[in-house]
Amino acid sequence: MLQPQEDDVAVDYAEIFEIRGQRYHRAMLSQPRARANEFARLFDVAPPSAGQRVLDVPAGGGYLGQWLGDRVQVTSLELTDGFGHSSDVIHAPANWPDALYDHAVCLAALHHISDRPAFLGLLRDRVRPGGTIHLADVHQDSPLTGFLDGFVGRYNLTGHHGDYLRADDDLYGQLGRVIRCEEASCPWVFPSEPDMLDFCSELFGLEGHPEDALATELRSIGVRHAADGSVELDWRLLYIDIEVRP
């Protein structure tokens, strides 16, 4: 098993979620609508049409399909066995599907992909000319990086040292025509504050942190309480859409 990492050591996606995947998956199953805004905002600019094909990679436990429903065909590809096995998810890290898709999605994982150019090249090669690559991850200048690389990195087994995205049209323009590059609010929503704390503890694989420390950290990000007891965590991601050139 990996040992806790120093702040300046990056661990690759597959290694991280071989260890943390099951806890991440439990969090997503316990609060399946918590990140609904995050998934929905993927398609603000270029939504899939009925009958189109969408590749989601890495797909974790196969969460994207519930937001797109039966009107599109979603292929979920995961790069590790750490999330467990599902009939809806392909576990083939070395053998990507030999097909062309109308859309390809990489949500909240690219900051852990060590060979980003090779990964993005694989995404591009699986999208038909005129199709769209959707990338979404934490902005490198976001205060969320301090929470992830600081608090989360101190209190989970894999550490956390992300290579975060930047708003650079030239960088992503190598893949095609950038049609969207913006940081957008996508708050996580929970029935109560205890639900939020349990979800974040499982999702990030936290262990051994001082009592009330997680709540304090999340309040520094921004927590809003509604009259019905529900809470919102002020999450934000950089959303980048790229139209693949012929």
Buried (B, 14 or more C-beta within 10 A) or exposed (E): EEEBBEEEEBBBBBBBBBBBBBBBBBBBEEBEEBBBBBBEBBBEBBEBEEEBBBBBBBBBBBBBBEBBEEEBBBBBBBBBBBBEEBEEBBBEBEEBBEEBBBBBBBBBBBBBBEEBEEBBEBBBEBBBEEBBBBBBBBBBEBEBBEBBBEBBBBBBBBBBBBEBBEBEEEBBEEBBBBEBBBBBEBBBBBBEBEBBBBBBBBBBBBEEBEEEEBBEBBEEBBBEEEEEEBBBBBBBBBBBBBBBEE
